[in-house]
Amino acid sequence: GQDHRRLEEESEDSCDDLKKADPAWLCAFYGIGVLYMFLALAIVCDEFFVPALEEMSCPRRLNLSMDVAGATLMAAGGSAPELFTRLFGTFTESDIGFGTIVGSAVFNVLFVIAMCSLLTKEVLHLTWWPLFRDSSFYATGLVVLCIFTGVVSPGEIELWEAIVLFLMYIVYILIMWQNANIYKKLTGKVLE
């Protein structure tokens, strides 16, 4: 009886230790770690990822235009963390996926583009076409996704819905492939 009571007291003491949060002063170390990882990621992307994508899409390899390379290779590299987060979330039946993917896309569309424009050293000459094209596809994709998950099959995506979304992505890539031609037919000007 006494050994059993001592074991219960020891397990309660160890559980109390587990319930305590880390000291607040450790936040400084966490912040430094996060900043270090951002810096490391920037260096890896600048030194290895972007040159590798440029080499893969060059005329000697896949012969892709920069528009198509950005919509396929660069997008795959940038979205790989969300893809694998959702993949593992699916198999563990977690609800992490939808918010992760949509939130990451909003972050990429708003924050990343804003930082690129704020931190550039030269004047950026932008036209209405890329903004219109990408915003239209993004809005259409979100509306179709909302209809699928909210109306057609609430709370889930069926196989045919996934195929429809994938085909929409293929249409986007085809438009990116013919981007300059479409712009010339719409405006009569050459896309620079």
Disulfide bonds with the S-S distance in Angstrom:
none
